[in-house]
Amino acid sequence: MEKEMIRDSIAEADRRSIAAFVERVWSEDGLADRTLEAYRRDLESLAAWLASHGRELATARREDISAYHGSQAVAVRSLARRQSAFRRYYAFRVRNEPGFADPTLLIERPKLPRSLPKALAEREIDGLLQAPDSTTMLGLRDRAMLELMYASGLRVSELVELPLAALNSRQGVLRVTGKGGKDRLVPVGEEALAHIGKYLADARPALAKGRQPAALFLSQRGEGMTRQMFWTLVKRYALRIGIHPKRISPHVLRHSFATHLLNHGADLRALQMLLGHSSLSTTQIYTLVAKEGLKRLHAQHHPRG
């Protein structure tokens, strides 16, 4: 209901412009549906606020957008996301409308606090991987999913959206479609392959219920898993082995994969390719995690730590 009220208050020109922008971003950058919906929602909120002040997106000034930001009680990360949406939208208009002035150019960007990814210790990962009951169908599936995510550093969305055809067991690789629709080949270790093989032989046929679903990992209803389902099972297994809920996130296995590889001497460029990061600077944050781990180790064990 609230969305409809916001859209009804927006000028028709703004509705068309937002729709054209989202369509262009989708076709050019292949952004995830969640990101596109966030962009649309942020722009519609701005357009509705501008309409209440007698302006439209095309006539907004820097002062208007700054005033809009000031009127919204949101967290710093939400503010940063909104600013990103507005910058991309007005850059789109500048490219397509000669002489159009971008009102976001001189708006200061919020400073985001640097939060380090949370990684589990290797012994904790061992406990988490062994937590599922591998004598049951769902236990076989859960063990295979946990093993694969830790072995390959997949994003949660990549894991649950994997099609069966993405796995090449003979070569030990996965073809993964990541952010922006970009494909990459990811190696899978022998341990993870063995557990996936057990799941494929002893659990997936029964879960598929005689159908031919495309997804590699299936729910009890024979459909593909969701992010929420995977997060629930990770949390359940973590609690089972005594890991506090605050130390668990949907990406904990991916973060642990990256941190442990660096701790064992992996090359940063190779790690960037494995994780599917478009920028090396995104990968470099894991070097900070590794350094923090070394500091704690030094403080704990050095006689003058």
C-alpha positions as CSV (number, residue, x, y, z in Angstrom):
1,M,0.0,0.0,0.0
2,E,2.8,2.4,0.9
3,K,4.6,1.8,-2.4
4,E,1.4,2.5,-4.3
5,M,0.9,5.8,-2.4
6,I,4.5,6.9,-3.1
7,R,4.2,6.0,-6.8
8,D,0.8,7.9,-7.1
9,S,2.5,11.0,-5.8
10,I,5.3,11.0,-8.4
11,A,5.1,12.9,-11.6
12,E,4.5,10.8,-14.7
13,A,7.8,12.1,-16.3
14,D,9.7,10.9,-13.2
15,R,8.0,7.5,-13.3
16,R,9.0,7.0,-17.0
17,S,12.5,8.3,-16.3
18,I,13.1,5.9,-13.4
19,A,11.8,3.0,-15.4
20,A,14.1,3.8,-18.3
21,F,17.1,4.1,-15.9
22,V,16.4,0.7,-14.3
23,E,16.0,-0.9,-17.7
24,R,19.3,0.6,-18.9
25,V,21.2,-0.4,-15.8
26,W,19.7,-4.0,-16.0
27,S,20.7,-4.4,-19.7
28,E,24.2,-2.8,-19.4
29,D,25.4,-4.0,-16.0
30,G,23.3,-7.1,-15.3
31,L,22.8,-6.1,-11.7
32,A,20.9,-8.4,-9.3
33,D,17.1,-8.0,-9.0
34,R,17.5,-6.9,-5.4
35,T,19.9,-4.1,-6.3
36,L,17.6,-2.9,-9.1
37,E,14.6,-2.9,-6.8
38,A,16.6,-0.9,-4.2
39,Y,17.5,1.7,-6.9
40,R,13.9,2.0,-8.0
41,R,12.7,2.3,-4.4
42,D,15.3,5.0,-3.5
43,L,14.6,7.0,-6.6
44,E,10.8,6.8,-6.1
45,S,11.2,8.0,-2.5
46,L,13.3,11.0,-3.7
47,A,10.9,11.8,-6.5
48,A,7.9,11.7,-4.0
49,W,9.8,14.0,-1.6
50,L,10.6,16.4,-4.4
51,A,7.0,16.4,-5.7
52,S,5.9,17.4,-2.2
53,H,8.2,20.4,-2.5
54,G,7.1,21.4,-6.0
55,R,10.0,19.9,-7.9
56,E,10.8,16.9,-10.1
57,L,13.9,14.8,-10.6
58,A,14.8,16.8,-13.7
59,T,14.7,20.1,-11.8
60,A,16.3,19.0,-8.5
61,R,19.2,21.1,-7.3
62,R,22.0,20.0,-5.1
63,E,20.3,21.8,-2.2
64,D,17.2,19.8,-2.7
65,I,18.9,16.5,-2.6
66,S,20.9,17.5,0.4
67,A,17.7,18.5,2.2
68,Y,16.1,15.2,1.3
69,H,19.1,13.4,2.8
70,G,18.8,15.5,5.9
71,S,15.1,14.7,6.3
72,Q,15.7,10.9,6.3
73,A,16.6,9.2,9.6
74,V,18.6,6.3,8.1
75,A,21.8,4.4,8.9
76,V,25.0,5.5,7.2
77,R,25.1,2.5,4.9
78,S,21.6,3.1,3.8
79,L,22.5,6.7,3.1
80,A,25.5,5.6,1.1
81,R,23.4,3.2,-1.0
82,R,20.9,6.0,-1.7
83,Q,23.6,8.3,-2.8
84,S,25.0,5.7,-5.1
85,A,21.6,5.2,-6.7
86,F,21.2,9.0,-7.2
87,R,24.7,9.4,-8.7
88,R,24.1,6.6,-11.2
89,Y,20.7,7.9,-12.1
90,Y,21.9,11.5,-12.8
91,A,25.0,10.2,-14.6
92,F,22.5,8.3,-16.8
93,R,20.6,11.5,-17.6
94,V,23.8,13.4,-18.3
95,R,24.8,10.8,-20.9
96,N,21.4,10.9,-22.6
97,E,20.4,14.5,-22.2
98,P,22.9,17.1,-23.6
99,G,23.4,20.0,-21.3
100,F,21.9,18.3,-18.3
101,A,23.5,19.4,-15.0
102,D,24.2,16.7,-12.4
103,P,23.0,17.9,-9.0
104,T,24.8,15.2,-7.1
105,L,28.4,16.1,-8.2
106,L,29.3,18.3,-5.2
107,I,27.4,16.3,-2.5
108,E,29.8,14.9,0.0
109,R,29.8,11.1,0.3
110,P,29.3,9.6,3.8
111,K,32.3,7.9,5.4
112,L,31.5,4.3,6.0
113,P,33.0,2.6,9.0
114,R,35.4,-0.2,7.9
115,S,34.0,-3.5,9.2
116,L,36.2,-6.5,8.8
117,P,34.6,-9.8,7.5
118,K,34.0,-12.3,10.3
119,A,36.0,-15.5,9.9
120,L,35.8,-18.7,12.0
121,A,38.9,-20.5,13.2
122,E,39.9,-23.6,11.2
123,R,38.9,-25.9,14.1
124,E,35.5,-24.2,14.2
125,I,35.0,-24.8,10.5
126,D,35.9,-28.5,11.0
127,G,33.2,-28.7,13.6
128,L,30.6,-26.9,11.5
129,L,31.3,-29.1,8.5
130,Q,30.8,-32.2,10.6
131,A,27.7,-31.0,12.3
132,P,25.1,-32.4,9.8
133,D,23.9,-36.0,10.2
134,S,25.2,-37.6,7.1
135,T,23.0,-40.7,7.6
136,T,20.0,-38.7,6.5
137,M,19.1,-37.2,3.1
138,L,19.0,-33.6,4.4
139,G,22.2,-34.2,6.3
140,L,23.9,-35.3,3.2
141,R,22.7,-32.2,1.3
142,D,23.7,-29.9,4.1
143,R,27.1,-31.4,4.5
144,A,27.7,-31.1,0.7
145,M,26.5,-27.4,0.7
146,L,28.7,-26.5,3.6
147,E,31.7,-28.3,2.2
148,L,31.3,-26.7,-1.2
149,M,30.9,-23.2,0.1
150,Y,34.0,-23.4,2.2
151,A,36.0,-25.2,-0.5
152,S,35.1,-22.7,-3.2
153,G,34.4,-19.4,-1.5
154,L,31.0,-19.0,-3.2
155,R,28.6,-16.3,-2.3
156,V,25.4,-17.6,-0.7
157,S,23.3,-16.5,-3.7
158,E,25.8,-18.3,-6.0
159,L,25.6,-21.5,-4.0
160,V,21.8,-21.8,-3.8
161,E,21.4,-20.8,-7.5
162,L,23.9,-23.4,-8.8
163,P,22.4,-25.5,-11.6
164,L,23.3,-29.2,-11.7
165,A,25.0,-28.6,-15.0
166,A,27.5,-26.1,-13.5
167,L,29.4,-29.0,-11.8
168,N,32.1,-30.8,-13.7
169,S,33.0,-33.6,-11.3
170,R,35.6,-35.2,-13.6
171,Q,37.6,-31.9,-13.9
172,G,36.8,-30.8,-10.3
173,V,35.5,-27.4,-11.3
174,L,32.3,-25.3,-11.1
175,R,31.1,-22.7,-13.6
176,V,29.7,-20.0,-11.4
177,T,27.6,-17.0,-12.5
178,G,28.4,-14.1,-10.1
179,K,27.6,-10.5,-9.8
180,G,26.9,-8.7,-13.1
181,G,26.2,-12.0,-14.8
182,K,29.9,-12.7,-15.0
183,D,31.0,-16.4,-15.3
184,R,34.1,-17.8,-13.6
185,L,35.6,-21.3,-13.1
186,V,36.1,-22.2,-9.5
187,P,38.1,-25.3,-8.4
188,V,36.4,-27.8,-6.0
189,G,38.6,-29.8,-3.6
190,E,38.5,-33.6,-3.4
191,E,36.8,-33.6,0.0
192,A,33.9,-31.4,-1.2
193,L,33.6,-33.4,-4.4
194,A,33.3,-36.6,-2.4
195,H,30.4,-35.2,-0.2
196,I,28.7,-33.8,-3.3
197,G,29.0,-37.2,-4.9
198,K,27.3,-38.9,-1.9
199,Y,24.5,-36.3,-2.0
200,L,24.0,-36.8,-5.8
201,A,23.9,-40.6,-5.4
202,D,22.0,-41.0,-2.2
203,A,19.9,-37.9,-1.5
204,R,19.1,-35.8,-4.6
205,P,17.2,-38.4,-6.6
206,A,14.8,-38.8,-3.7
207,L,14.5,-35.1,-3.1
208,A,13.8,-34.6,-6.8
209,K,10.7,-36.8,-6.5
210,G,10.9,-38.2,-10.0
211,R,11.3,-34.7,-11.6
212,Q,14.2,-33.1,-13.3
213,P,14.8,-29.9,-11.4
214,A,17.7,-27.7,-12.7
215,A,19.1,-26.7,-9.3
216,L,22.0,-28.7,-7.8
217,F,20.8,-28.4,-4.2
218,L,17.1,-29.2,-3.5
219,S,14.7,-28.6,-0.7
220,Q,12.4,-31.2,0.8
221,R,9.8,-30.0,-1.8
222,G,12.1,-30.8,-4.7
223,E,12.8,-27.2,-5.5
224,G,15.9,-25.1,-5.4
225,M,17.1,-23.8,-2.0
226,T,16.9,-20.2,-1.0
227,R,19.3,-17.9,0.8
228,Q,17.0,-17.9,3.8
229,M,17.0,-21.7,4.0
230,F,20.7,-21.9,3.8
231,W,21.2,-19.2,6.5
232,T,18.8,-21.1,8.8
233,L,20.7,-24.3,8.5
234,V,24.1,-22.6,9.0
235,K,22.8,-20.9,12.1
236,R,21.3,-24.2,13.4
237,Y,24.5,-26.1,12.9
238,A,26.6,-23.3,14.4
239,L,24.5,-23.3,17.6
240,R,24.8,-27.1,17.8
241,I,28.6,-26.9,18.1
242,G,28.6,-23.9,20.4
243,I,29.3,-20.9,18.1
244,H,27.6,-17.8,19.3
245,P,24.9,-16.4,16.8
246,K,26.6,-13.0,16.7
247,R,29.7,-14.6,15.2
248,I,27.7,-16.2,12.3
249,S,26.6,-14.5,9.1
250,P,25.4,-15.9,5.8
251,H,28.8,-15.2,4.3
252,V,30.9,-16.7,7.2
253,L,32.1,-19.7,5.2
254,R,33.1,-17.4,2.2
255,H,35.0,-15.1,4.6
256,S,36.7,-18.1,6.3
257,F,37.6,-19.5,2.9
258,A,39.4,-16.3,1.9
259,T,41.1,-15.7,5.3
260,H,42.4,-19.2,5.6
261,L,43.8,-19.2,2.1
262,L,45.7,-16.0,2.8
263,N,46.9,-17.5,6.1
264,H,48.4,-20.4,4.2
265,G,50.2,-18.2,1.7
266,A,47.7,-17.7,-1.2
267,D,48.4,-15.0,-3.8
268,L,46.0,-12.0,-3.5
269,R,45.4,-11.9,-7.3
270,A,44.5,-15.6,-7.3
271,L,42.1,-15.0,-4.4
272,Q,40.5,-12.2,-6.3
273,M,39.8,-14.5,-9.2
274,L,38.4,-17.2,-6.9
275,L,36.1,-14.8,-5.1
276,G,34.9,-13.2,-8.3
277,H,35.8,-9.6,-7.2
278,S,36.0,-7.1,-9.9
279,S,38.4,-4.9,-8.0
280,L,41.5,-6.0,-6.1
281,S,40.8,-3.4,-3.4
282,T,37.7,-5.5,-2.4
283,T,39.9,-8.6,-1.9
284,Q,42.5,-6.7,0.1
285,I,40.3,-6.3,3.1
286,Y,41.1,-10.0,3.8
287,T,44.7,-9.1,4.4
288,L,43.5,-6.9,7.3
289,V,41.6,-9.9,8.7
290,A,44.8,-12.0,8.5
291,K,46.8,-9.2,10.2
292,E,44.3,-8.9,13.0
293,G,44.6,-12.6,13.5
294,L,48.4,-12.4,13.8
295,K,48.1,-9.6,16.3
296,R,45.8,-11.6,18.5
297,L,48.2,-14.6,18.2
298,H,51.1,-12.4,19.2
299,A,49.3,-10.9,22.1
300,Q,48.2,-14.3,23.4
301,H,51.4,-16.2,23.1
302,H,54.4,-13.8,23.1
303,P,55.9,-13.2,26.6
304,R,55.8,-9.5,26.0
305,G,52.6,-9.4,24.0
